[in-house]
């Protein structure tokens, strides 16, 4: 597309803008510098952050320059939440998280070339600034009345109150915008619509301190069709770090997306063209059971976040666990991650007698695939139970140590869709 604004518009990624026509003119006239900040309040970014990361990535693809800001200073304070005061993390913890998040951002932006991204940390210009200098040069430009109107602040005041530490967060974020304008010529800040007050405060501060009209643009906050928060599952937040959310679980998050959410997910996350997105949406409407759009999203997003190899392993695990591939080909880490996400039971080492595990009817119960041994025996008798994708013929038969994948997992399945694991653990 000739215009980044046109692309963001058809994707539904513009919630608010200070002056969209002026921003369109600026982005059409030549490259601009844009930033979105990420605070290290956890050891990893998550799916909610990915919305912002990919929005900025789209700007870079259109020839604009992104600043990858990690808040080493603002992460020590914390943006106010409506639910209550944040716990302040130790400085050394925040520093470690800054490094981890900075490395995660490397995956999404191009740091070489004519519009190369630049990594920045707001601790660089905040740490050496004295409190008197900050209050005189920055604080004097802020109206407490306007700051009190911010939704999160008002909610906290109506509840348990708010510390001066968190109340001052808006000043710190606004000053970031000023410094990024001074140092890098940055004239656009993006973020989620819940950040509108902070971002426009930065726009106003640049105008007051530098006499320059800068821009603000926010994306809509994402909520799933069932009303639950996007990026959450029954097991918790979907993280970008493979140690916190395995690539298999990440892949399955997209595979399990509600058909009603697919149009928004495709436009928000995928880098496919408008025509390709329309084709996938038509496929969902015509053949919803095929989950073609979900599979396309899962493949594209897992490759983007974790790489092609992890994407391929996650796809192979999905096929193998449902009887369409060889379980023996799955790496131990992939199989373990997949089975830990599924129902699973355990067998202690001292339960293994002469190399034999308990009988299959017992194992189906432990794995959560049968309510009782009698129910397990009925399933086996009807030919609907499998171990390692091989039909179980005898409910009283006992698997042996050699049947375990990687020395510690049995894969059990009931019918075509329900699978679970049995894990051998030390006594």
N, C-alpha and C positions, 0 to 999 in steps of 0.2 A: 504494500500500500504506500501511496505517496505521503500520507500524513499519519503520524503516530496518534494524533487525536482521533482521526477516522477509525483507526484500528481499535483503540480503547473504547470508542463509542459503540461499535457493533458488538464488541465483546461484553458490553454492559459493565465496564470497569470504571466508570466515572460516576461517583456519588456527589461530590461537591468540587467546585473550582472557584477561585477568586475572580477570574475573568477568563472564561474559556476562549472567547474570540481573541483576546490578547495573547493567550498561551498558544493558540493555533498559529497566530502570526509569527510569534517568536520561534516556534519549532520549525516553521516552514522557511524562515529566513536563513537558517543555518544551525549548526550544532549548538546545543545548550548543555549546561552541566546540571545534573539532577542528583538528589540524594534521598535516601530513606535510611533512618537510623534503627539499629537493633541493640537493645539493652541486654547485657549478659546477666539475666535474672535466673537462668538455668544453664546447665552444661551443654545444651543443644538448642538449636532452632526447631520449630515445629511447623505443622501444616499451615497454621494461620499466618506465620511469617512468610511461608512460601508464596502466598498471594502477592505480598509486597515485593519479594525478591524477583519474581517473574515479571511483575509490572515494570520494574526498573530495567530488567533484562530486555524487555520489548523496546524501551527507549534506546538502549545501546544498539539493538539491531537496526534501528532507524537512523543510526549515525550520531546519536547523542552520547555524552560522556557521563558515566555513573560514578558516584563516590560511594564506596562501601564503608559506611560508618558503623563502628561498634562502640557502644557507649561505656568506655572505661570509667568515666566520671558519673554519668547519669545512672549507670548500673549500680553504683554505690549508694544511690539515693532511692530510686524506684518511683515510677509513675504512680500517682494515687489510684487505688482501686476502690470501687464503691463498697466492696465487701469488708474492708478494714485495712489497718496499717500493715505494711509489709515488714517482714523480718529483715534486718540489715545483715547482709552476708559479710564475712571477713574479707578484708582487702585482698589477701592472697588467693582466696577462692574466686573472687571476681576477676582477678588477673588471669587465672587459669582458664576461666570461661571465655574471657575476651579472646585468648589465643585459639581456643577450640572453635568459636563461632567465626572468627576471621578465616580459619582454614575451611570451614564449611562454605563460606561465601565465595572462596576461590573457584568452586565448582561451577558457579552460575554466571560469572562475569568474565569478560576477556580483558586481561591485564596487559595485553600487547596491542600494538597497532595505533592508528591515528586517533581513535577515540577510546584509548585504553582506560579501564577503570583504575581508580586510585583508592587505596585502603587508608582510612583515617580513623583516629581515635580521639574522642573529645577530651580525654584526660590531658592531651598534649597542650591544649590552650587553657584548660581550666585549673590544672594543678598549681601553676605558678601565680595565679591571680589572687591577690589579697582580698579579704572580706570587705574592707573599706572601699577598695577600688571597684569591686563588684557591685556594692550597694549604691555607690555614687554614679558609676558609669552605666550600669544596666538597670538596677532596681528602680531608679527614678523615673524610668519610662513606663512603668507598669501601674495600672489602677487596681487597687485591691478590690474595689467593687466589681470590676469585670472578672477578676480571678475567682471571686466568690460565686459568680454565675455559672462557672463550669460545672457540668452535670455531676461528675464524680466527686468534686469538692462539696457541692451542695448536699449530695447524698450523705457524705461523711459527717458534715456539720449537723445534719438532722439526726444522725445516729449516735456515734461515739466521739465525734470530733476528729481533728486531723492535726498531725504534728507540723511544726514549721518546716521541718526537713522535707516532707512530701509536698507541702504547699509551695515550696520554692522550686519544685521540679520544672514548672513551666518557664521560669526565668532561665534555667540552665539550657533547656532544649531550644528556647528562642535564641539564646546567645550562640548556640551551635550554628544556627543558620547564618548569623552575622559573620562568624569566623570563616565559615565555608564560602561565603560570598567574597570575603576579603582575600582568602588564600587561594581559592580555586575558581572564582567567578561564578559560583553556583547561584542559579536564579529560580530553581524549582525544588520544592520538597514534596514528597508523596508519602502517603500512609493510609491506614484504615480510617474510616469515617469517625471512629471514636477519638481520633487524634486531631480532629478539625480545630478545636480550640487552641491546642498547643502549636499547631502549624501556622495558623493565622496570626497568633501572637508573635511568631518569628517573622512573618511578613511585615507586621506592623513595626517590629523593632528595627528591621533593616531600613524601613522608610524613615524612622526617626533618627537613627544613628548614621546612616549612609546616604539618605536622600534618594534611594533607589526603590523602584517598584518591582518586587519579586512575586513569584507565583506559588500557589498552593493547589494541590489536587489530591483528593482522597478516593479510595475505592469502597464499595459497599461492604459492610460486615456480612459474613456468610453464616446463614442458618439453614440447616437441613429441612427438607419438606416435613419431617415429623416433628419439627419444632426444637430438636436438640441442637447443641452447639456443634458446628462443623469442626472436624479434626479430632473428635473424641470417639472412643469406642468403649465397649464394656470394660476393657482392660485398661483404659485411660487414654492419655494424650498420644497422638501419633507424632513421633519425633523424627527428625531427619538423620539423627545419629544411629547407625546400624546396631550399636551396642544397646541402645534404649528401645528401639523398634526395629526388629529384624527386617531385612529386605523382603522376606517371604510375607511377614505380617503387613508390611507396607504395600506390597503388591495386592494382597487380599483385601485391604481397605478399599482400593479402587474397584476391584472385582465385585465387592458387595454393595456398591453404591446403588441407592434407590433410583429406579428409572426416572422418577420425578426430578431428581437432582442432576441428572446427566447433562441436560442442556447448559445449566450454569457451570458445572464442573468443566465441561469441554471448552467453553468460551473463556473461563477464568484461567485455566491451567495449560491447556494444550497449545502447541505452537502450529497446529494444523491451520490451513487456510479456511476461509469462510465456506468455500464450496465443499471442502473435505468434512468440515463440521456438520454441514447440512446433510451430507450423505450419511454420516454416522447417525444423526438424529432420525433420518428416514428409516434406517435399519432398525433402530430401537422401536419405532412405531410399528414396523411391519413384522419384525421377528424378535419381540422382547426376550423370549426364552434363550436366544443365542447369546445375549449380553455382549454383542459385538462392540458397542461403544465403551462399555466398562473394560473389556479386554484391551482395547486400544489405549485407553487412559492408563490402565495399569502398566502396560508395556512401556509407554512413552515416559511416564513419570518415574517409574522405578529405574529405567536406564538413565534418566536425567540426574536423579538424586544419588543413585548407588552405582551406576555404570552398567555396561552391557552384560558383563559376566554375571553379576548378581541378578540382573533381570532374567537372564536365561536360566539360571539356577532356580529362581522362584517359579518360573513358568514350568520347568521340568518337575519340580516338586508337586505343583498342583496337579499335573497330569498323572504322576506316579501314585500319589496318594489316593486318587480316584480310579486306580486300576488301568490307566492308559499309558504307563511307562514303567521303567525298571527302577525299583527302589534302590537297588544296589548301586546305581549310578549317582545317587545323591550324596554330596559331601556331608560329613557328619554335622557340621554347623548348620547347614540348611535343613536337614532332616530334624535335628533337635529343635530348631526354632519353630518349624512348622508344627511339630507334635506338642510343643509346650503351649502353642496357641490353641490347640484342640483339646477336647477332653482326654485325660490320660490318667492311668493308674500306675502303681508301683509294685515291684516284687523285691523283697529284701534278699540279700545274698544268702542268708541262712535258710531261706525257703527253697533254695535250689538243692534238690536231693539227687545225687548221682548224675548231675548234669541236666536234670529235668526241672522245668518250671511247673507251677500249678497247672491244672487242666484248663482247657479252653472255656468251659462253662464258667469257671471261676474268674478267668481273665476278662471275659466279656462284661461281667458284672463290675469288676474293679475299674475297667476302662469307661464305664458309664454307658455302654452300648446295650445293656440289658438290665432290667429291674431286679431280676432274680436268676438263680441258676436254672430254674425250670423254664423261664422265658428264654434264657440263652439256649437251652437244649432245643426248644421249639424252633428258634431261628436257625440253628445248625441243621436240624432235621429237615427244614424246608429249603435248605441249600442257600441260605441268605447270609452266611457268615464267612469271612475270609481272614487269613493271616498272611501278611506279606503278599497280598493279591492272589493267594491260592486258596481255593474253597476248602473250608474245614469240613471233614466228613464225619468225625467222631468227637462228640462233646467231651468224652473222658480222656481223649488223647492229650499228651503233654508235649509242648514244644521243648526243644533242647537249646543249650547255650549256643550251639552253632547256628540256630535260626535267628539270633539277634543281629540286627544291623549295627555295625560299628561297635559290637560287643555290649550294647546296652538298650536297644530298642526293638520291640515288636510292633508292627503296624497291623491293627485290627480294623475290619470294616464290616458294617452291616448294610446290606443292600448296595445301591450304587452311590449313595451320597453321604452316609454317616461313617466317618472314620475316627479312630482314636489310637492312642499309643499305650504301650506298657513299657515302663522303664525299669531296668535292673539297677538297684542302688546298693551300696555297701550295707552290711548288717549294722 
